[in-house]
Amino acid sequence: MSSEATKIREAIIERLTGQDWLPVNGFRRQVRPQLQEEELPALLVVIVDELESPEDEANCGQPRFMNDVTIGISYCVDEMLPEDLDQALDAATDGIRKRLLQDPTFVRGVDPSKAMDDPDRWPLFEAVTKVRRGRLFPQEGATYFAEGRLEITFQFRTSYDPDIEDVLEHVVITARPAGAGPGTPPIGLSIDIPTT
């Protein structure tokens, strides 16, 4: 079963695949050695990190967390004059940001074409909490290229319910009436819980 972070990454790749304004020679999901000339332009979509912080009090009840998952999107271009690279990176990163953040099926995480009881229909995340944009101009390699980077942080909740192997079969209640003296016998009740 895929993690929530992996589902978000795959939803991003699904929405960026086949876009005319984003020419790529394939998608990468993991960071690998340096890109080669024949692989450019390239798009890399990776899970950068995930942070779980307590949702409420850290020591109260089962562990419940607010998750912040950062997905990194890297677009690499080459074979342009250095002064043209800025414009190409601006166009690609603006297009990626708009394609994702203006798509209601992505932002709300609901695909209306799926059945109501399909778990993939429900939101992948609750909020986009941060978008960070940057550029990198690596100087090593046979060709001059540039990399536009987007890091988008998504927030959602997780809860770790306890694994309980024992089955509750019955409850025993013992009580004394209020104000009763020490010699008053207790009232007892036993409730059997049906097992299914």
N, C-alpha and C positions, 0 to 999 in steps of 0.2 A: 504494500500500500504506500502510495506516495505521500511525502510530508506536505504540509500546507505551503511551505516555501517552494517546493518543487512544482506544485500545482500552479502557483502564481507565475513562476518562471515559464512554464509551458504555455500558460494563457497569454503571456507577452509574446512568445515566439509565434504562436498561432495567429495573433493579430498583426504581426510584422511580416509574416511570410507572404511573398508574392506581391508586395507593394511596388508599383511602377516607379515611384519617387525614391525608393530605397534599393538601388541595385546592389546585390551581394552575390558572392560565389559560395554561399552556404552559411549556416549558423554553427557556432560552437557553443557548447554548454559548459565546458570546462576550460580552464586556462592551460594551454600547452606551449611548447617552444615557440620561438619567434615566428611570426607569419612570414610566408614566402611571397614573392612578387605575384606568382600565379594565383594566389589565394585572395588577392585584393580586388575589389573592395570586400571587406569582411565584416561580419557582425558577430559579436560575442555577447551572450546573455548568461550571466552566472549569478549564483547565490553568493553574495559577499559575506554576509554574516547574519546571525539571528541572536537577539537578546530577549530573555524572558525576565520580566520584573513582576513582583507580587502585585496582584490586582487590588487586594485589600490589605489587611494586616497579614504579615508574613507567617505568623505563628497561630493562625486561627482557621480551623477547618482543613479540608483537603487542599493541596497546593493548587492555586488558581493564578494564572499569569496573564499579563498583557505582553504579547509578543511583538517585537519590532524586527521585521525582516527587511534587509536591504538587498535589492537586486541591482546588479551592475550591468549596464548596457554600453558596449563599446563599439564604435563604428570607425573603421580604418579605411582611409582613401589614399591614393597615390597618383602618380603620373600626371601631376598638375604643377603649374608654377607655384612656388611657395605662397605668393600673394593670393592665389585662387583657393588655397586650402581652407582659409578662414570661412569663405562663403560656402564651400561645400559642407564643412562641418556644421555651420549654423543651420543650413537648410536641413541636414539630416537630423540633428538633435531636436530642432523645432518640430520637424515632422513626426519624429518618434514620440515626443512628449504630447503633441496634439492627438496623434492616433490612439494613444493609450488613455489619456486623461479626458478626452472628449467622447469616448465610447461608453455609453451608459451600461452596456452589458459587461464591460470591464470594471468601471468605477463602482457600480452598484453590485457587481459580481453576480448578476442574475442573467441567465440566458433564457429569454421568453420562449424559445423554440423547444425547450425541454419540459418534460412532465413535472407537475407540481411535487411529486414524491421523489424525484431524482435528486440525490444528494449533490450532484455536480451543478445543479441549478442554483443552489444557495450561495450566498456571498463567500468569496475566497478571503476577503479581508473587510475590516470595518472602516478603515480610513487610510488615506495617503498622508503621512505626517511630514515628509521632507522630500524635496527634489534637489539634488546637488549636480551641478554641471561643471565640467572641466575639459581641458584639452592637454594633449601630450604630443610633443614633436620629437620622436626618437631620432637620434642622429646616426645610429649604427645600422648597417645593412647596405645592400646593393642599391637601393632606391630610396628617395626621399618620400616619406609618407607622414600622415598626421592621424591622430586618434581623437575622436570626440567621445567624451564619457558622460553618461547620465547614471546617477545612483538614486534610486527611488526607494523610499522606506515605506513599508506597508505595516499596518497594525491590525492585530486580531487577538482573540482570547483563546487560551487553552486551559483545561482543567484536568487534573489527574485524580480520578475517582479511585477510592481504595479497592483493592482486590480482596473480597471477603469470601472465604470458602465455607464458613459455617452458615447453616441455615437456621433462621429464627423459627422455632417450632412452637413455643408457648411463652406466655408472660405471666409471672406470678406477682400479685400486688398484695401487700400487707399494710394495714393502716389501723389507727385507733381514732375514735371520735375526739374532736377537739374538747378540751376540758375534762376528759375522762381521767379518773384516778389511776394509780399504778396497778391496781388489781383488775382493771377492766381488760377482758380478753381482746386480742386484736381481731379485726375483721380481715378475712383472707379471700382472695379471688384468684382463680387460675383461668387463663384464656388460652385455648389451643388455636394456633394459627394454621389454617389449611395450607398444605403444600400442593403446588401444581407442577 
